[in-house]
Amino acid sequence: MSPPVAPPGWSRWLVPPAALSVHLSIGQAYAWSVFKPSLESALDLSGTQSALPFQLGIVMLGLSAAFGGTLVERNGPRWAMTVALICFSSGFLLAALGAATEQYWLIVFGYGFVGGIGLGIGYISPVSTLIKWFPDRPGMATGIAIMGFGGGALIASPWSAQMLESFGSDSSGIALAFLVHGLTYAVFMSLGVLLVRVPRPPKTAADGTPAPLEGVQVSANSAVRTPQFWLLWIVLCMNVTAGIGILEKAAPMITDFFADTSTPVSVSAAAGFVALLSAANMAGRIGWSSTSDLIGRKNIYRVYLGVGAMMYALIAWVGDSSKPVFIIAALVILSFYGGGFATVPAYLKDLFGTYQVGAIHGRLLTAWSTAGVLGPLIVNWIADRQEEAGKSGASLYGLSLVIMIGLLAVGFVANELVRPVDARHHVPAQKEAADVHE
């Protein structure tokens, strides 16, 4: 499936909506927790078991993005969006069959493995194209699309809850909800498949040979052999670990922090706090990534990591004595979490060029897979150990918060060490130009 080239006069502002249709759909992954209580009740599962589809989905996101990134670059955004549509929707349909037959392994395989491949390919599908359409504002362009992934749960959470209420929370009701999800997302993602276009190739030189791309250009295979790639891997991993540490345990964390105070947090208020965090996550993706176009990628990551560490310190030292401080600091951290995701493609473009930036981005997302396991593990394991030791309230999280500060400090140092890529890793101009015109 050859990538469709935009005709003369095509507006580049039609491309972000195409990307959004995919990212808003696959962003449903952040709303998986809506299904957990019903699955646990209907299929007699533990909390750990009901989390398996989501966990496997995030792992497959990173792996499929890493291994499929080169294919996405070679075949173009329409091919990638089509693969994402088929895998993500098929994952829901398999999960629906698993729920209907009460075969939980099929839900894990469908949503986690098959759907997870759709997550990874869909996540990186528009990145390279958006950067090529918006070379003047790459942070804003990728922020618009990746904002959709953060905001997908704001749509999916109430929608899924309403379906479970209407269809029932038994196995047949869950199966019907999964079926509706799969079919609806297939239709919605197809809008992106039909709408997406790539920019016209650069003009040829006077002698008829393809004109090379401007600036530094590095291939994906060469990029992973540079220190810059691994420094950015550390930066992203540390930033995501810190953010997901709060996001994954947000409701019980705010409840525990104020359980022993005169103003405890109710279940509904905790749910409202989670919604606020999702909004901050989404707003940070477009707001901070757009800001990076003005102040530079390195400077914005100094904000994410440095100010983020200070926000964690505020929560650790005064968070349990002031709800406004706790809430504001958490919102800032989650805005940095979202901003880090949205800014990193533009950071990669600055360092490695546009030649294979989508494939490089895919490889870098293995940092997300690592952080997706590391962040919840740190917070939950330490909280469990502290509870076994007889502690309660904010004391359950004190050590976790200190660890997060340390991780952000590691990321800050890694960001400071980033330098321009050595010329020996650059792609020869003749090869890059020929590849662009393939």
C-alpha positions as CSV (number, residue, x, y, z in Angstrom):
1,M,0.0,0.0,0.0
2,S,1.9,3.0,-1.3
3,P,1.6,6.2,0.8
4,P,-0.8,8.7,-0.8
5,V,0.9,11.9,-1.9
6,A,-0.9,15.2,-1.3
7,P,-2.1,16.9,-4.4
8,P,-1.2,20.5,-5.1
9,G,-3.0,22.9,-2.7
10,W,-3.6,20.2,-0.1
11,S,-3.9,21.7,3.4
12,R,-1.4,20.3,5.9
13,W,-4.0,21.0,8.7
14,L,-5.9,18.0,7.5
15,V,-3.2,15.7,8.6
16,P,-3.4,16.3,12.4
17,P,-7.1,15.3,12.4
18,A,-6.2,12.1,10.6
19,A,-3.6,11.3,13.3
20,L,-6.1,12.2,16.0
21,S,-8.6,9.7,14.8
22,V,-6.1,7.0,15.4
23,H,-4.7,8.3,18.7
24,L,-8.1,9.0,20.3
25,S,-9.0,5.4,19.5
26,I,-6.0,3.6,20.8
27,G,-6.0,6.0,23.8
28,Q,-8.8,3.8,25.1
29,A,-6.0,1.7,26.7
30,Y,-5.8,4.2,29.6
31,A,-9.5,3.4,30.4
32,W,-8.9,-0.3,30.8
33,S,-9.5,0.0,34.6
34,V,-13.2,0.5,33.9
35,F,-13.5,-3.1,32.9
36,K,-11.4,-4.5,35.8
37,P,-14.2,-4.7,38.5
38,S,-16.7,-6.4,36.1
39,L,-14.1,-8.9,34.9
40,E,-13.0,-9.7,38.4
41,S,-16.6,-10.3,39.4
42,A,-17.8,-12.2,36.3
43,L,-14.7,-14.4,35.8
44,D,-13.6,-14.7,39.4
45,L,-10.2,-12.9,38.8
46,S,-7.8,-11.2,41.2
47,G,-6.7,-7.6,40.7
48,T,-3.4,-8.8,39.3
49,Q,-5.1,-11.1,36.8
50,S,-7.5,-8.4,35.6
51,A,-4.6,-6.1,34.9
52,L,-2.8,-8.6,32.6
53,P,-4.4,-7.4,29.3
54,F,-3.4,-3.8,30.0
55,Q,0.1,-4.7,31.1
56,L,0.7,-7.0,28.0
57,G,-0.8,-4.3,25.8
58,I,1.8,-1.7,27.0
59,V,4.6,-4.2,26.6
60,M,3.5,-5.0,23.1
61,L,3.2,-1.3,22.4
62,G,6.9,-0.8,23.0
63,L,8.0,-4.0,21.2
64,S,5.8,-3.5,18.1
65,A,6.8,0.1,17.9
66,A,10.5,-0.9,18.1
67,F,10.4,-3.8,15.7
68,G,7.8,-2.3,13.3
69,G,9.2,1.2,13.1
70,T,11.3,0.6,10.0
71,L,8.2,-0.9,8.3
72,V,6.2,2.1,9.1
73,E,8.9,4.4,7.6
74,R,9.1,2.2,4.5
75,N,5.4,1.7,3.8
76,G,4.0,5.0,5.0
77,P,1.3,6.2,7.3
78,R,-1.7,4.8,5.5
79,W,-0.3,1.2,5.7
80,A,0.6,1.7,9.4
81,M,-2.9,3.1,10.3
82,T,-4.5,0.2,8.4
83,V,-2.4,-2.3,10.4
84,A,-3.3,-0.5,13.6
85,L,-7.0,-0.5,12.8
86,I,-7.0,-4.2,12.0
87,C,-5.0,-5.3,15.1
88,F,-6.7,-2.9,17.6
89,S,-10.2,-3.7,16.5
90,S,-9.5,-7.4,16.1
91,G,-8.1,-7.4,19.7
92,F,-11.5,-6.2,20.9
93,L,-13.4,-8.8,18.9
94,L,-11.2,-11.6,20.2
95,A,-11.7,-10.2,23.7
96,A,-15.4,-10.2,23.1
97,L,-15.3,-13.9,22.2
98,G,-13.2,-14.6,25.2
99,A,-15.7,-12.9,27.5
100,A,-18.7,-14.6,25.9
101,T,-17.1,-18.0,26.3
102,E,-15.5,-17.1,29.7
103,Q,-12.0,-17.9,28.4
104,Y,-9.9,-15.2,30.0
105,W,-6.7,-16.3,28.2
106,L,-8.5,-15.2,25.0
107,I,-9.1,-11.7,26.4
108,V,-5.5,-11.4,27.4
109,F,-4.3,-12.6,24.0
110,G,-6.8,-10.5,22.1
111,Y,-6.7,-7.2,23.9
112,G,-3.1,-7.5,25.2
113,F,-1.2,-9.2,22.4
114,V,-3.1,-8.5,19.2
115,G,-4.5,-5.2,20.4
116,G,-1.1,-4.2,21.8
117,I,0.5,-4.5,18.3
118,G,-2.2,-2.1,17.1
119,L,-1.3,0.2,19.9
120,G,2.4,0.3,19.0
121,I,2.0,0.6,15.2
122,G,-0.8,3.1,15.6
123,Y,1.1,5.3,18.1
124,I,4.1,5.8,15.8
125,S,2.1,5.8,12.5
126,P,1.7,9.6,12.1
127,V,4.8,10.9,13.8
128,S,7.2,11.0,10.8
129,T,4.5,12.4,8.5
130,L,3.5,15.1,10.9
131,I,7.2,16.2,11.4
132,K,7.6,16.4,7.6
133,W,4.4,18.5,7.2
134,F,5.3,20.8,10.1
135,P,9.1,21.3,10.0
136,D,8.6,24.8,11.5
137,R,6.6,23.5,14.5
138,P,7.4,19.8,15.0
139,G,6.6,19.9,18.7
140,M,3.2,21.4,18.2
141,A,2.4,18.9,15.4
142,T,3.3,15.8,17.3
143,G,1.7,17.2,20.4
144,I,-1.7,17.5,18.7
145,A,-1.6,13.8,17.7
146,I,-0.2,12.4,20.9
147,M,-2.6,14.6,22.9
148,G,-5.2,12.2,21.5
149,F,-3.6,9.2,23.2
150,G,-3.8,11.0,26.5
151,G,-7.3,12.2,25.9
152,G,-8.7,8.9,24.6
153,A,-9.6,7.7,28.1
154,L,-11.7,10.8,28.8
155,I,-14.0,9.6,26.0
156,A,-13.6,5.9,26.6
157,S,-14.1,5.8,30.4
158,P,-17.7,7.2,30.6
159,W,-18.6,5.5,27.4
160,S,-17.4,2.1,28.6
161,A,-19.0,2.6,32.0
162,Q,-22.3,3.5,30.4
163,M,-22.2,0.4,28.2
164,L,-21.5,-1.9,31.2
165,E,-24.5,-0.3,33.0
166,S,-26.7,-0.8,29.9
167,F,-25.6,-4.2,28.8
168,G,-24.8,-5.6,32.3
169,S,-21.5,-6.4,34.0
170,D,-21.7,-10.2,33.6
171,S,-19.7,-12.0,31.0
172,S,-22.2,-11.5,28.2
173,G,-22.5,-7.8,28.9
174,I,-18.7,-7.4,28.9
175,A,-18.6,-9.3,25.6
176,L,-21.1,-7.0,24.0
177,A,-19.3,-3.9,25.2
178,F,-16.0,-5.3,23.7
179,L,-17.8,-6.0,20.5
180,V,-19.2,-2.4,20.2
181,H,-15.8,-1.0,21.0
182,G,-14.1,-3.0,18.3
183,L,-16.6,-2.1,15.6
184,T,-16.8,1.6,16.5
185,Y,-13.1,2.1,16.7
186,A,-12.7,0.4,13.3
187,V,-15.0,3.0,11.7
188,F,-13.4,5.9,13.5
189,M,-9.8,4.9,12.7
190,S,-10.8,4.4,9.0
191,L,-11.3,8.1,8.8
192,G,-7.6,8.6,9.5
193,V,-6.7,5.9,6.9
194,L,-8.7,7.7,4.2
195,L,-7.6,11.2,5.1
196,V,-3.8,10.9,5.7
197,R,-1.4,12.2,3.0
198,V,2.3,12.6,2.8
199,P,4.0,15.7,1.5
200,R,5.2,15.8,-2.1
201,P,8.9,14.7,-2.5
202,P,11.5,17.5,-2.5
203,K,12.3,18.8,-6.0
204,T,15.1,17.2,-7.9
205,A,18.5,18.9,-8.5
206,A,19.3,20.5,-11.8
207,D,20.9,17.3,-13.1
208,G,17.8,15.3,-12.4
209,T,19.1,13.5,-9.3
210,P,17.0,13.6,-6.1
211,A,17.7,16.5,-3.8
212,P,19.0,15.4,-0.4
213,L,17.2,16.3,2.8
214,E,18.4,19.3,4.7
215,G,20.4,19.1,7.9
216,V,21.7,16.1,9.9
217,Q,20.2,12.7,8.8
218,V,20.8,9.5,10.7
219,S,19.3,6.0,10.0
220,A,17.5,4.1,12.7
221,N,20.2,1.4,12.8
222,S,22.9,4.0,13.2
223,A,20.9,6.0,15.8
224,V,20.8,3.1,18.3
225,R,24.6,3.0,18.2
226,T,24.9,6.6,19.4
227,P,25.1,7.8,23.0
228,Q,22.5,10.4,22.2
229,F,19.8,7.7,21.6
230,W,20.5,6.0,24.9
231,L,20.7,9.2,26.9
232,L,17.2,10.1,25.5
233,W,16.1,6.6,26.3
234,I,17.1,7.2,30.0
235,V,15.4,10.7,29.9
236,L,12.1,9.2,28.6
237,C,12.2,6.2,30.9
238,M,12.8,8.3,34.0
239,N,10.2,10.9,33.1
240,V,7.5,8.2,32.4
241,T,8.4,6.2,35.5
242,A,7.8,9.2,37.7
243,G,4.5,10.1,36.0
244,I,3.0,6.7,35.8
245,G,3.9,6.1,39.5
246,I,1.2,8.6,40.4
247,L,-1.2,7.9,37.5
248,E,-1.4,4.1,38.2
249,K,-2.3,4.6,41.9
250,A,-3.8,8.0,41.9
251,A,-7.2,7.2,43.5
252,P,-5.8,5.1,46.5
253,M,-2.9,7.5,46.9
254,I,-4.9,10.6,47.5
255,T,-7.3,8.6,49.7
256,D,-4.4,7.3,51.8
257,F,-2.7,10.6,52.1
258,F,-5.7,12.3,53.8
259,A,-7.2,9.2,55.5
260,D,-6.0,10.3,58.9
261,T,-6.9,14.0,58.6
262,S,-10.0,15.9,59.4
263,T,-10.9,16.1,55.7
264,P,-10.7,12.5,54.2
265,V,-11.2,12.1,50.5
266,S,-14.3,10.3,49.3
267,V,-14.5,7.7,46.6
268,S,-16.2,10.1,44.2
269,A,-13.7,12.9,45.0
270,A,-10.8,10.4,44.3
271,A,-12.4,9.6,40.9
272,G,-12.6,13.3,40.2
273,F,-8.9,13.6,41.0
274,V,-8.2,10.9,38.5
275,A,-10.2,12.8,35.8
276,L,-8.2,15.9,36.6
277,L,-4.9,14.0,36.2
278,S,-6.1,12.8,32.8
279,A,-6.9,16.3,31.7
280,A,-3.5,17.5,32.9
281,N,-1.9,14.7,31.0
282,M,-3.7,15.6,27.8
283,A,-3.1,19.4,28.2
284,G,0.6,18.9,28.8
285,R,1.0,17.0,25.6
286,I,-0.1,19.9,23.4
287,G,0.9,22.8,25.8
288,W,4.4,21.8,26.7
289,S,5.4,20.3,23.3
290,S,4.3,23.6,21.7
291,T,6.4,25.5,24.2
292,S,9.4,23.4,23.2
293,D,9.2,24.9,19.7
294,L,9.9,28.3,21.4
295,I,12.5,27.4,24.1
296,G,14.1,24.3,22.7
297,R,13.8,20.6,23.5
298,K,16.7,20.4,25.9
299,N,15.3,23.3,28.0
300,I,11.8,21.9,28.1
301,Y,13.2,18.6,29.5
302,R,15.1,20.6,32.1
303,V,11.6,21.8,33.2
304,Y,10.0,18.3,33.1
305,L,12.8,16.7,35.1
306,G,14.0,19.5,37.4
307,V,10.6,21.1,38.3
308,G,9.1,17.6,38.4
309,A,11.6,16.6,41.1
310,M,10.6,19.7,43.1
311,M,6.9,18.8,42.8
312,Y,7.6,15.3,44.1
313,A,9.5,16.9,47.0
314,L,6.5,19.1,47.8
315,I,4.2,16.0,47.9
316,A,6.7,14.1,50.1
317,W,7.2,16.9,52.6
318,V,4.0,18.9,52.8
319,G,1.5,17.0,50.6
320,D,-0.4,15.3,53.5
321,S,-1.0,18.7,55.2
322,S,-2.4,20.5,52.3
323,K,-4.8,19.2,49.6
324,P,-4.2,22.1,47.2
325,V,-0.5,21.5,47.3
326,F,-0.9,17.8,46.7
327,I,-3.4,18.2,43.9
328,I,-1.5,21.1,42.1
329,A,1.9,19.2,42.4
330,A,0.3,16.0,41.0
331,L,-1.3,17.9,38.1
332,V,2.0,19.5,37.2
333,I,3.8,16.1,37.3
334,L,1.2,14.6,35.0
335,S,1.4,17.5,32.6
336,F,5.1,16.8,32.4
337,Y,4.4,13.1,31.9
338,G,2.2,13.9,28.9
339,G,4.6,16.6,27.6
340,G,7.5,14.3,27.7
341,F,5.8,11.8,25.4
342,A,4.7,14.5,23.0
343,T,8.1,16.4,22.9
344,V,10.4,13.4,22.4
345,P,9.6,12.9,18.6
346,A,10.7,16.5,18.0
347,Y,13.8,16.0,20.1
348,L,14.7,13.0,18.0
349,K,14.1,15.0,14.8
350,D,16.5,17.7,16.1
351,L,19.2,15.2,16.8
352,F,18.7,12.6,14.0
353,G,16.8,14.4,11.3
354,T,13.6,13.3,9.5
355,Y,15.1,10.5,7.4
356,Q,13.9,7.6,9.7
357,V,12.6,9.5,12.7
358,G,9.5,7.3,13.0
359,A,11.6,4.1,13.2
360,I,13.9,5.7,15.8
361,H,10.9,6.8,17.8
362,G,9.6,3.3,17.7
363,R,12.8,1.9,19.2
364,L,12.9,4.6,21.8
365,L,9.4,3.6,23.0
366,T,11.0,0.5,24.7
367,A,11.7,3.0,27.4
368,W,7.9,3.3,27.9
369,S,7.5,-0.4,28.2
370,T,10.3,-0.5,30.8
371,A,8.7,2.4,32.7
372,G,5.3,0.9,32.5
373,V,6.5,-2.0,34.6
374,L,9.0,-0.1,36.8
375,G,6.8,2.8,38.0
376,P,3.8,0.7,39.3
377,L,6.2,-1.9,40.7
378,I,8.1,0.7,42.8
379,V,5.0,2.4,44.2
380,N,2.9,-0.8,44.8
381,W,5.7,-3.0,46.2
382,I,6.9,-0.4,48.6
383,A,3.3,0.5,49.7
384,D,2.6,-3.2,50.4
385,R,5.8,-3.6,52.4
386,Q,5.1,-0.5,54.4
387,E,1.6,-1.6,55.1
388,E,2.9,-5.0,56.3
389,A,5.2,-3.0,58.6
390,G,2.1,-1.4,60.2
391,K,2.3,2.0,58.5
392,S,-0.6,3.8,57.0
393,G,-1.6,7.0,55.3
394,A,1.1,9.1,53.6
395,S,3.8,6.9,55.2
396,L,3.0,4.2,52.7
397,Y,4.5,6.4,49.9
398,G,7.3,8.3,51.5
399,L,10.1,6.1,50.2
400,S,8.5,5.8,46.7
401,L,8.5,9.6,46.4
402,V,12.1,9.9,47.3
403,I,13.0,7.2,44.7
404,M,11.0,9.2,42.1
405,I,13.0,12.3,42.9
406,G,16.2,10.3,42.4
407,L,15.1,8.9,39.1
408,L,14.2,12.4,37.8
409,A,17.6,13.6,38.9
410,V,19.2,10.8,36.8
411,G,17.1,11.8,33.8
412,F,18.1,15.5,34.3
413,V,21.8,14.5,34.2
414,A,21.3,12.4,31.1
415,N,19.6,15.3,29.4
416,E,22.5,17.6,30.2
417,L,24.9,15.1,28.5
418,V,23.1,15.2,25.2
419,R,25.2,16.6,22.4
420,P,24.9,16.8,18.6
421,V,25.4,13.5,16.8
422,D,28.9,12.8,15.5
423,A,29.3,13.1,11.7
424,R,30.4,9.5,11.3
425,H,26.8,8.4,12.0
426,H,25.3,10.7,9.3
427,V,23.7,9.1,6.2
428,P,25.4,9.9,2.9
429,A,23.3,12.5,1.0
430,Q,23.0,10.4,-2.1
431,K,21.5,7.4,-0.2
432,E,19.0,9.5,1.8
433,A,17.8,11.2,-1.3
434,A,17.4,7.9,-3.1
435,D,15.5,6.4,-0.2
436,V,13.2,9.4,0.1
437,H,12.1,8.9,-3.6
438,E,11.6,5.1,-3.4
